[in-house]
Amino acid sequence: MEVRLILGDQLNEEHSWYIEPNNQVCYVMFEMRQETDYVRHHVQKVVAFFAAMRSFARRLEEYGHTVIYYTIDDPNNTQDLTKNLGKVIELVDATSFAYQLPDEFRLDEQLKAFGKTLDIKVNACDTEHFLTTRTELAEFYEGKKSLVMEFFYRYMRKKHQYLMVDGQPEGGSWNYDKFNRNTWKGGLIPPPYQPDMTLAKEIHNQIVAAKIDTIGTFNPSSFLFAVSREESLNQLNYFCDYLLQDFGTYQDAMHQDETNLFHARISFSLNVKLINPDEVIERAITAFRNSEAISLSQIEGFVRQILGWREYIRGLYWKEMPQYKQKNELNNFGKLPDFYWTGETKMNCLKTSISNSLENAYAHHIQRLMITGNFALLLQTHPDEVDDWYLGIYADAVEWVQLPNTRGMSQYADGGIVATKPYVSSGSYVNKMSNYCSSCSYDKKKRVGENACPFNSLYWNFLDDKREELKGNHRMGMMFNLLGKIKPEELAQIKARAYEIIENPDAF
């Protein structure tokens, strides 16, 4: 008998493990406090993971596979991965143990260590999900001075022949990002795809009964995470049919009254592997080929996110771990404000983005990068605190994708491995890409004074405080030139205002 472990983000029904049932194979899955408690998670994240796991286990059983599944309240559940595995291996008198390679360094190390304690055969195999190997990105950039994503993206386009014609990018350009920065001014948006809520409601009751410490709220009407392969494919099809035609144009836009805009909402399904990146890309390209309403800039922007950025981030995670998790190149040591857990702030952009996150376990990439991430960096918050918040609050957050996006792209704590410059801005960017400022109590144009937008003074203070760390960054030259033109007496006022905010951000 072989015991095969399936982790909560390894729900790939297309994996070769499941080609045909084998009565000498027992699959095991566990809902565990080990995974709910190592960081404080959003309640909808826990619900979504457990619901997807249970749905997957039932699917395997329907196909004739043998499954041992411990729910969170199962009396046999030790709530620890290796203890549960040891119990099951002994129970079925297993002669071998197999697992798919985890996508999180922590679990990879745990399972390697566990395998060394066993006196039976141990096999580790690929998840058969990603379009690259763990080491492919490191091999691609070997000998190169920088890890600019664009070159890896072009390599991936050529390798997989997506949107390529005779060896050249379709339309003559690799990247249509300049067309993907429009502000949404209003109009009709199709409502997001609504999955079935039955299993999620049942699991939420069990989580409450188990007294798992979570953040956020659970409202069935706002729970938009597909927890089965069938529903994940339906959600993907819905996006391609109704939203893709406007996705690229408004992918960076933010709006007071719209949480989802034209985003697909499939990141959770992708990250737990209910659907695979190749089928997502191919379905979207098929929609593009069959619809005159979908332009090349729309489809390229979407393909870039899946084929380029997602694979890039995963490869970078494995290239840089475990040292990456300790990087703090800007020497930031501040605390994250309490309002990141409540949404209670007078700054409308943060209030809206954080409240949406607490209500939905979701925010799109620009809200994460240029609102919550931007403000945390301007406050000079310790990246550990920012990591824990991002990993906990978003249902699609697993460490391989969260850590490089947060510590690297958002907080620039890696010193420029992911991003070529810190993603910081004053209130002007927020105003450009959203309508948040129009109903805010702060003045987006002012740097100092009681009603001055906090982003403004924090921005210029950040540049002044981090001159030494950023002096060699050529992309910051123009901003440092502008900083140098601020009169000393005005800069002193700006810094005084900034330090007041840094000292007590919850007062703003």
Secondary structure, DSSP 8 states (H G I E B T S, - for coil): -EEEE--TT---TTSGGGSS--TTEEEEEE--HHHHHTTT-BHHHHHHHHHHHHHHHHHHHHTT-EEEEE-TT-TT--S-HHHHHHHHHHHTT-SEEEEE--SSHHHHHHHHHHHHH-SSEEEEE--S-SSS-TTHHHHHTTT-S---HHHHHHHHHHHHTTTEETTEEGGG-S--GGGS-----------------HHHHHHHHHHHHHT---BS---GGG-----SHHHHHHHHHHIIIIIHHHHTTTTT--BTTBSSTT----HHHHHTTSS-HHHHHHHHHHHHHH-TTS-HHHHHHHHIIIIIIIHHHHHHHHHHTTGGGG--TT---B---GGGGT---S-HHHHHHHHHHHHHS---HHIIIIIIIHHHHHTTB-HHHHHHHHHHH-TT--HHHHHIIIIIIIT-TTSSSS-SS-----HHHHHHH-SGGGG-SSBTT-SSSTTB-HHHHHHHHHHHHTHHHHTT-GGGHHHHHHHHTS-HHHHHHHHHHHHHHHH-GGG-
